[in-house]
Amino acid sequence: YMFFSLTQAWGDDPNLFFFTKFLQVPFDQTADAPSGSQMWGIAGLRWPIAIAVLVIWLINWAIAYGGVERGIERAVKVLMPMLFLITLVIIGWALTLEGASKGISHYVTPKWERITDLNVWIAAYGQIFFSLSLGFGIMIAYSSYLARDANIFKNSLIVGFSNSSYEVLAGFGVFSILGYMATTQNREITEVVSDGIGLAFVAYPKAISILPGGRVFGFLFFLLLIIAGISSTISIIEAFTSAMLDKFTIPRKKVITGICVIGFFGSMLFATNVGLFWLDVVDHFLNQYGLITVGIVEALVVGWLYRTDRLKAHIVLNLGLSGTRHKLFNYVVLQLWMYCIRFVTPVALGIAIIHSLIKELETPYSDYPISGVIILGVGWLLLTHVVAFGLSGLPWHGKTPEQDGADATSA
């Protein structure tokens, strides 16, 4: 789509182009959801998608294969500034568009009547949970390579505030463009916005077609998505790699190669003509239930089994606090944080899961056939949990964190 933007290959109907011509999904767009035969009607690979998946996995492999310092660290030093710079260019461009103020007003104007809506709080908690990649094991993997005297409190503040600040900043660009679309089409903001995959590959191509300089904007926008995607997949690969190195005495490079090969062939399932359906169901169940379950378990283990007293002592020692500063930090910051870990997080995530389950029992996710929901959704979810718990029961191979970090750096 980055190159499609240069020619605006989707023409006058981005929806038809994306679903019918590009993906070639066997699905009547006038229906609410695919039938069982359509969802399982594999007609072969979509080669443009399959080749793109291969290229992305090769990039992931090359970066991760270089190790933490010479591979991932170098790549992030290039990718993150590029990501931020392109975002600033897009936002600056979007703010000059007609109707941008209308979109921004919709973005920053609070709707106080929704403050008591449970769905809003569940969505907000889920957003920050997923955007920080909690439950993936990514932070645990990366933090295992830090020096023992690293200021983890300061690092956590930087990560949290940087993530949320970027999201808020990017929102100005998104809603400026939506405001432009609403103004030029004489419609309301809520009538031009769409969620999920439709926003990136249907709504935005519509905007690109009518934007001044839309071809350049489209190229930058989809380049932004590629950079963001690669930075995310690299971190997920490292989380898997770190976990495997903790359990097995296998060289790091062989582990990375094995993970990337398995990941590539697994991804081919989503490069077929029905891959969008499968990806949607798997993504929903793994994110909505898999990651949240992991988050609940982590909160319970850290808050109740590991004991928060030990964690607090480690943080205070790490910061070198003493006297009044120690007492103030302990009773104001740490106590509140520990309360969130032990009570707020498990309860909030538990409510989110129960709320989702009730909705699933009332109506299958997105009205997909029950066979697809059970096999792809529930089946994949159970498989990942069984494999994860099975591997967790294996003994550690005995290396210290310093040895693992040295291996990763020298790889």
C-alpha positions as CSV (number, residue, x, y, z in Angstrom):
1,Y,0.0,0.0,0.0
2,M,3.0,2.3,0.4
3,F,3.6,2.0,-3.3
4,F,-0.1,1.9,-4.2
5,S,-0.3,5.4,-2.7
6,L,2.0,6.8,-5.4
7,T,-0.5,5.8,-8.1
8,Q,-3.6,5.6,-5.9
9,A,-4.2,2.2,-7.3
10,W,-7.5,1.8,-5.2
11,G,-9.3,4.2,-7.5
12,D,-12.7,5.5,-6.5
13,D,-13.6,2.6,-4.2
14,P,-10.8,1.7,-1.7
15,N,-13.2,-0.7,0.1
16,L,-13.8,-2.8,-3.1
17,F,-10.1,-2.6,-4.0
18,F,-8.9,-3.8,-0.6
19,F,-11.3,-6.6,0.1
20,T,-12.1,-7.9,-3.4
21,K,-9.2,-7.1,-5.7
22,F,-6.2,-7.1,-3.3
23,L,-7.2,-9.6,-0.6
24,Q,-9.7,-11.4,-2.8
25,V,-11.7,-12.5,0.2
26,P,-14.6,-14.8,-0.6
27,F,-17.1,-12.6,1.1
28,D,-20.2,-10.7,0.0
29,Q,-19.6,-7.1,1.4
30,T,-23.3,-6.6,1.7
31,A,-23.6,-9.4,4.3
32,D,-22.8,-9.0,8.0
33,A,-20.2,-11.7,8.2
34,P,-18.7,-14.6,6.1
35,S,-20.5,-18.0,6.1
36,G,-18.8,-21.1,7.2
37,S,-17.9,-22.2,3.7
38,Q,-16.5,-18.8,2.9
39,M,-14.4,-18.7,6.1
40,W,-12.8,-22.1,5.3
41,G,-12.7,-21.6,1.5
42,I,-8.9,-21.4,1.1
43,A,-8.1,-20.8,-2.6
44,G,-4.4,-20.4,-2.2
45,L,-1.8,-17.8,-1.2
46,R,-2.1,-14.1,-2.2
47,W,1.4,-13.8,-3.5
48,P,1.9,-10.1,-3.0
49,I,1.0,-10.6,0.7
50,A,3.2,-13.7,1.0
51,I,6.2,-12.0,-0.5
52,A,5.7,-9.0,1.8
53,V,5.5,-11.3,4.8
54,L,8.8,-13.1,3.7
55,V,10.6,-9.7,3.4
56,I,9.4,-8.6,6.8
57,W,10.5,-11.8,8.4
58,L,13.9,-11.6,6.7
59,I,14.3,-8.1,8.1
60,N,13.3,-9.3,11.6
61,W,15.7,-12.2,11.4
62,A,18.6,-10.0,10.2
63,I,18.1,-7.5,13.0
64,A,17.6,-10.0,15.8
65,Y,20.4,-12.2,14.5
66,G,22.8,-9.4,15.1
67,G,22.2,-9.5,18.9
68,V,20.9,-7.0,21.3
69,E,23.6,-4.4,21.0
70,R,24.7,-4.8,17.4
71,G,21.3,-5.7,16.0
72,I,18.3,-4.6,17.9
73,E,19.8,-1.5,19.6
74,R,21.3,-0.2,16.3
75,A,18.0,-0.8,14.5
76,V,15.9,1.0,17.2
77,K,18.3,4.0,17.2
78,V,17.4,4.4,13.5
79,L,13.7,3.3,13.5
80,M,12.4,5.3,16.5
81,P,13.7,8.7,15.3
82,M,12.3,7.9,11.8
83,L,9.0,7.0,13.3
84,F,8.8,10.2,15.3
85,L,10.0,12.4,12.5
86,I,7.5,11.0,10.0
87,T,4.8,11.4,12.6
88,L,5.7,15.1,13.1
89,V,5.7,15.7,9.3
90,I,2.2,14.1,9.0
91,I,0.8,16.0,11.9
92,G,2.2,19.3,10.7
93,W,0.7,18.6,7.3
94,A,-2.7,17.5,8.7
95,L,-3.0,20.7,10.9
96,T,-3.0,22.9,7.8
97,L,-6.0,21.1,6.2
98,E,-9.4,22.6,5.9
99,G,-11.6,21.3,8.7
100,A,-8.7,20.2,10.9
101,S,-10.0,22.3,13.7
102,K,-13.3,20.5,13.6
103,G,-11.5,17.2,14.0
104,I,-9.3,18.5,16.8
105,S,-12.3,19.9,18.6
106,H,-14.0,16.4,18.5
107,Y,-10.7,14.9,19.8
108,V,-10.1,17.1,22.8
109,T,-13.7,17.9,23.9
110,P,-14.5,15.6,26.8
111,K,-17.9,13.9,26.9
112,W,-18.5,13.9,30.6
113,E,-21.7,11.9,30.3
114,R,-19.6,8.9,29.4
115,I,-17.4,9.1,32.5
116,T,-19.6,6.5,34.3
117,D,-19.8,4.2,31.3
118,L,-18.0,0.9,32.2
119,N,-17.2,0.2,28.6
120,V,-15.1,3.4,28.4
121,W,-13.0,2.4,31.4
122,I,-12.5,-1.1,30.0
123,A,-11.4,0.3,26.7
124,A,-9.1,2.8,28.3
125,Y,-7.5,0.2,30.5
126,G,-7.1,-2.2,27.5
127,Q,-5.6,0.6,25.4
128,I,-2.8,1.4,27.8
129,F,-2.3,-2.3,28.6
130,F,-1.8,-3.2,24.9
131,S,0.1,-0.1,23.9
132,L,2.7,-0.7,26.6
133,S,3.0,-4.4,25.4
134,L,2.1,-5.7,28.9
135,G,1.7,-9.5,29.0
136,F,4.0,-10.1,26.0
137,G,7.1,-10.6,28.0
138,I,8.8,-7.8,26.1
139,M,9.7,-5.6,29.1
140,I,10.9,-8.6,31.1
141,A,13.2,-9.6,28.2
142,Y,14.6,-6.2,27.6
143,S,15.0,-5.4,31.3
144,S,17.0,-8.7,31.8
145,Y,19.8,-7.1,29.8
146,L,20.0,-4.0,32.0
147,A,22.8,-3.5,34.5
148,R,21.9,-4.2,38.1
149,D,22.4,-0.6,39.0
150,A,20.1,0.7,36.2
151,N,17.5,3.2,37.5
152,I,14.4,1.1,36.7
153,F,12.1,3.7,38.3
154,K,13.3,6.4,36.0
155,N,13.3,4.1,33.0
156,S,9.7,3.1,33.7
157,L,8.6,6.7,33.9
158,I,10.3,7.5,30.6
159,V,8.7,4.5,28.8
160,G,5.2,5.2,30.2
161,F,5.2,8.9,29.5
162,S,6.9,8.6,26.1
163,N,4.3,6.1,25.0
164,S,1.3,8.0,26.1
165,S,2.7,11.4,24.9
166,Y,3.3,9.9,21.4
167,E,-0.3,8.5,21.3
168,V,-1.8,11.8,22.3
169,L,0.4,13.7,19.8
170,A,-0.5,11.3,17.0
171,G,-4.2,11.7,17.8
172,F,-4.0,15.3,16.6
173,G,-2.9,14.1,13.2
174,V,-5.5,11.4,13.0
175,F,-8.4,13.7,13.9
176,S,-7.2,16.6,11.8
177,I,-7.5,14.3,8.7
178,L,-10.9,13.0,9.9
179,G,-12.0,16.6,10.3
180,Y,-10.9,17.3,6.7
181,M,-12.8,14.3,5.4
182,A,-15.9,15.3,7.3
183,T,-15.7,18.9,6.1
184,T,-15.1,18.0,2.4
185,Q,-17.9,15.4,2.4
186,N,-20.2,17.5,4.5
187,R,-20.6,14.8,7.1
188,E,-20.0,14.3,10.8
189,I,-16.8,13.0,12.3
190,T,-18.5,9.9,13.5
191,E,-19.7,9.1,10.0
192,V,-16.3,9.1,8.4
193,V,-14.4,7.2,11.0
194,S,-14.0,3.5,11.1
195,D,-12.2,1.1,13.4
196,G,-9.8,-1.8,13.0
197,I,-8.2,-2.6,9.7
198,G,-10.8,-0.4,7.8
199,L,-9.3,2.8,9.2
200,A,-5.8,2.2,7.7
201,F,-6.8,0.5,4.4
202,V,-10.2,2.0,3.6
203,A,-10.7,5.3,5.4
204,Y,-7.2,6.6,5.0
205,P,-7.0,5.7,1.2
206,K,-10.2,7.7,0.8
207,A,-8.5,10.6,2.5
208,I,-5.3,10.2,0.5
209,S,-7.4,10.4,-2.7
210,I,-8.7,13.9,-1.8
211,L,-5.8,15.3,0.1
212,P,-3.6,17.9,-1.5
213,G,-0.3,16.1,-2.1
214,G,-2.0,12.9,-1.1
215,R,0.4,10.6,-2.9
216,V,3.4,11.8,-0.8
217,F,1.2,11.7,2.4
218,G,0.1,8.2,1.6
219,F,3.7,7.0,1.1
220,L,4.8,8.5,4.4
221,F,1.8,7.1,6.3
222,F,2.2,3.5,5.2
223,L,6.0,3.8,5.7
224,L,5.1,4.8,9.3
225,L,3.0,1.7,9.7
226,I,5.8,-0.5,8.4
227,I,8.4,1.0,10.8
228,A,6.0,0.7,13.7
229,G,5.3,-2.9,12.8
230,I,8.9,-3.9,12.5
231,S,9.9,-2.3,15.8
232,S,7.0,-4.3,17.4
233,T,7.8,-7.7,15.8
234,I,11.5,-7.3,16.8
235,S,10.6,-6.9,20.4
236,I,8.2,-9.9,20.3
237,I,10.9,-12.1,18.8
238,E,13.3,-11.0,21.5
239,A,10.8,-11.9,24.2
240,F,10.5,-15.4,22.7
241,T,14.3,-15.6,22.4
242,S,15.0,-14.6,25.9
243,A,12.5,-17.1,27.3
244,M,14.0,-19.9,25.2
245,L,17.5,-19.1,26.3
246,D,16.4,-19.2,29.9
247,K,15.2,-22.8,29.4
248,F,17.6,-24.4,26.9
249,T,21.3,-24.4,26.2
250,I,20.8,-23.6,22.5
251,P,22.9,-20.9,20.8
252,R,21.1,-17.6,20.5
253,K,21.4,-17.4,16.7
254,K,19.9,-20.9,16.3
255,V,17.0,-19.9,18.6
256,I,16.3,-16.8,16.6
257,T,16.5,-18.6,13.3
258,G,14.1,-21.3,14.5
259,I,11.6,-18.7,15.8
260,C,11.7,-16.7,12.6
261,V,11.3,-19.8,10.4
262,I,8.3,-21.0,12.5
263,G,6.9,-17.5,12.5
264,F,7.2,-17.2,8.8
265,F,5.4,-20.5,8.0
266,G,2.7,-19.7,10.6
267,S,2.2,-16.3,9.0
268,M,1.5,-18.0,5.7
269,L,-1.9,-19.0,7.1
270,F,-2.8,-15.3,7.1
271,A,-1.5,-14.7,3.6
272,T,-4.3,-16.7,2.0
273,N,-7.5,-15.3,0.5
274,V,-9.3,-16.0,3.9
275,G,-6.3,-14.9,5.9
276,L,-8.1,-11.6,7.0
277,F,-10.9,-13.6,8.7
278,W,-8.4,-15.9,10.4
279,L,-6.2,-13.1,11.5
280,D,-9.1,-11.1,12.9
281,V,-10.4,-14.0,15.0
282,V,-6.9,-15.1,16.3
283,D,-5.9,-11.5,17.0
284,H,-9.1,-10.9,19.0
285,F,-8.9,-14.0,21.2
286,L,-5.2,-13.8,21.9
287,N,-5.3,-10.1,22.7
288,Q,-8.7,-10.1,24.5
289,Y,-8.2,-13.2,26.6
290,G,-4.6,-14.5,26.2
291,L,-2.7,-11.3,27.1
292,I,-5.2,-10.2,29.7
293,T,-4.9,-13.7,31.4
294,V,-1.1,-13.4,31.4
295,G,-1.5,-9.9,32.9
296,I,-3.7,-11.2,35.7
297,V,-1.3,-14.0,36.5
298,E,1.7,-11.7,36.5
299,A,0.0,-9.2,38.8
300,L,-1.0,-12.0,41.2
301,V,2.5,-13.6,41.2
302,V,4.3,-10.3,41.7
303,G,1.8,-8.9,44.2
304,W,1.0,-11.9,46.3
305,L,3.7,-14.7,45.8
306,Y,6.9,-12.7,45.2
307,R,5.8,-10.3,47.9
308,T,5.6,-6.6,47.3
309,D,7.9,-5.9,50.3
310,R,10.8,-7.5,48.5
311,L,10.0,-5.5,45.4
312,K,9.8,-2.3,47.3
313,A,13.1,-2.9,49.0
314,H,14.8,-3.6,45.7
315,I,13.4,-0.3,44.1
316,V,14.4,1.8,47.2
317,L,17.9,0.3,47.2
318,N,18.2,0.8,43.4
319,L,17.3,4.5,43.8
320,G,19.6,5.0,46.8
321,L,16.9,6.7,48.9
322,S,17.2,7.3,52.6
323,G,15.6,9.3,55.4
324,T,12.6,11.6,54.7
325,R,12.9,11.0,50.9
326,H,12.7,7.3,51.5
327,K,9.6,7.6,53.7
328,L,7.8,10.0,51.3
329,F,8.5,7.8,48.3
330,N,7.6,4.6,50.1
331,Y,4.3,5.8,51.5
332,V,3.1,7.9,48.5
333,V,4.4,6.3,45.4
334,L,5.3,2.7,46.2
335,Q,2.3,2.0,48.4
336,L,-0.1,3.3,45.7
337,W,1.8,1.3,43.0
338,M,1.7,-1.9,45.1
339,Y,-2.0,-1.4,45.7
340,C,-2.6,-1.2,42.0
341,I,-0.6,-4.4,41.4
342,R,-2.3,-6.4,44.1
343,F,-5.9,-5.2,43.7
344,V,-6.7,-2.7,40.9
345,T,-5.0,-4.5,38.0
346,P,-6.4,-8.0,38.7
347,V,-9.9,-6.6,39.3
348,A,-9.9,-4.3,36.3
349,L,-8.5,-7.1,34.0
350,G,-10.9,-9.6,35.5
351,I,-13.9,-7.3,34.8
352,A,-12.7,-6.8,31.2
353,I,-12.5,-10.6,30.6
354,I,-15.9,-11.2,32.2
355,H,-17.4,-8.3,30.2
356,S,-16.0,-9.7,26.9
357,L,-17.1,-13.3,27.7
358,I,-20.7,-12.1,28.3
359,K,-20.7,-10.4,24.9
360,E,-19.2,-13.5,23.2
361,L,-21.8,-15.8,24.7
362,E,-24.6,-13.5,23.5
363,T,-23.2,-13.2,20.0
364,P,-20.2,-14.8,18.4
365,Y,-17.4,-12.3,17.8
366,S,-18.2,-10.2,14.7
367,D,-20.9,-12.7,13.8
368,Y,-18.3,-15.2,12.5
369,P,-19.4,-18.8,12.1
370,I,-19.2,-20.7,15.4
371,S,-16.8,-23.2,13.8
372,G,-14.3,-20.4,13.1
373,V,-14.6,-18.9,16.5
374,I,-14.1,-22.2,18.3
375,I,-11.3,-23.6,16.1
376,L,-9.3,-20.4,15.4
377,G,-10.2,-18.4,18.5
378,V,-10.7,-20.7,21.4
379,G,-8.5,-23.4,19.9
380,W,-5.5,-21.1,19.3
381,L,-5.9,-19.6,22.7
382,L,-5.9,-22.9,24.5
383,L,-2.9,-24.1,22.4
384,T,-0.8,-21.1,23.3
385,H,-1.6,-21.4,27.0
386,V,-0.8,-25.2,27.0
387,V,2.5,-24.6,25.3
388,A,3.4,-21.7,27.6
389,F,2.6,-23.5,30.8
390,G,4.4,-26.6,29.6
391,L,7.6,-24.6,28.8
392,S,7.3,-22.7,32.1
393,G,7.6,-26.0,34.0
394,L,11.0,-26.8,32.5
395,P,14.0,-26.2,34.7
396,W,16.2,-23.1,34.0
397,H,19.5,-24.0,32.5
398,G,21.4,-22.2,35.2
399,K,22.9,-19.1,33.6
400,T,22.9,-15.9,35.5
401,P,21.3,-12.8,34.0
402,E,24.8,-11.3,33.5
403,Q,25.8,-14.3,31.4
404,D,22.7,-14.2,29.3
405,G,23.2,-10.5,28.7
406,A,26.8,-11.1,27.7
407,D,25.7,-13.8,25.3
408,A,23.1,-11.6,23.7
409,T,25.5,-8.6,23.4
410,S,28.2,-10.7,21.8
411,A,25.9,-12.6,19.5
